[in-house]
Amino acid sequence: MAETNLTQAEADALIGMEKHRTNEQDWAFPMGGESISVPLHSVDGREQFLLDMSRGRIDLRKVKMQNRGRQVVVLVRLDLGGPPHRNPDGEEIGTPHVHVYREGYGDKWAFPVPADRFRELADLWTTLDDFFQYCNVTRPPLVQGGLFT
């Protein structure tokens, strides 16, 4: 079974690690109610990652972009649309927000989206590109837009 509890140093190292697509496959950005998981790997191939993307069934503005390491550990998740998030300390964080792994809590803490890292949240393609940069995906997967993206 994959290790689900990382130290903060391990998680930070995985988040900062350069990530590449594993193949030249074209991936369709999810339409309403759909999701995809795209494999990624470290430069040396020793670490495997997953890039998850999903779309709300009714509200297409509800989008989740997530980077996982060790198969099950959510390292970074960006939530667009949807409800606000309540952190373990009771603070409510509006949407959009970003979750970053925190030792002892996993992805249970959310933070406002850093304006200096995400240029235009209303533009899905710019946001996807910014998410790749935020997660250090330097050779991103080939993601194609659909009719309603």
Secondary structure, 3 states (H helix, E strand, C coil): CCCCCCCHHHHHHHHHCCEEECCCCEEECCCCCCEEEEEEEECCCCCEEEEEEEECCCCCCCEEEEEEECCCEEEEEEEECCCCEECCCCCEECCCEEEECECCCECCCEEECCCCCCCCCCCHHHHHHHHHHHCCEEECCEEECCCCC
